[in-house]
Amino acid sequence: LGQTFKVTSQEATKLSLAFSRFPLSSAEACQKLSEDVQNAILAVATVYYWLPKGQGTTLRKMVRDATTEVVEGMIQLTETILSAPLESLSQEQLISTGGVWEACEQVSSLPRDNQAAVVSALATCLGVVKDALEEMEHALVEGQDPYGDIMEDEELGFRGNRDTYWSEDDRKVLSPCVGLMKASKACLKKVLGVVKAYGKADSPEQITQLDDLADIANEISPSVDELALSMYPPMNQLAVRLNAAKLASVLKKVLEVTKTSHVCPTSEEGWVQFLTGAVDHNMNKIKNFTQGQL
């Protein structure tokens, strides 16, 4: 894969230089150039398809995404050359060529097996959840008006609308919701830790277990986002309750899948139990505070 990406990068450079100045190459030379570009792209796609599915769907998806970026980058470069006037090397052509180089360089940072791929996927999820939690905590610290950092509109006047504020009842619900978001962050952090420490991709069973973990963990960040969005005023407490229940269900599934996989030796079962309890505790509080909405 590294070799095919390298060749594609070189072909992109040749193509770009050939159409950057007069006189243009002969029709035969252009034909040869086109064939070389096509062969390079076909080689990239072929090597991707050689990657056995049994090596893990998480790994395969990351390699596919990298391959797609290279192919799309070359398409964009070709279209840019076809649409640009043949006077000099255009800014668009330079950017497109750089885009192909960048896409091809990605191969060096691709994970080498499914364990590394799942570590990468979990780390990305953790980053998104951390951001969502920080944003919500910042909004809560801002005081009664989470939109306080938005500039006043001269025409609309001051924000006198109560829809921009949390009521006392809303704030009671917010606390366990943030607790659930914190549990999401802790869950991903812990799962990432055990996959790094104990994860293996030596057998079909281990590879499948890692994929199952990545698949369910991928549902955490969108579920956290949905909950966070529903927490902003004007708060619909029933929507908050439903989104919280969805997140709690995903978290418990992640913990359950972790516990039954090879990445969780007996010594790690304590935190799985603790986080399961934390999820239930916060969810029960949310249910109690929103009971009147049913």
Disulfide bonds with the S-S distance in Angstrom:
none
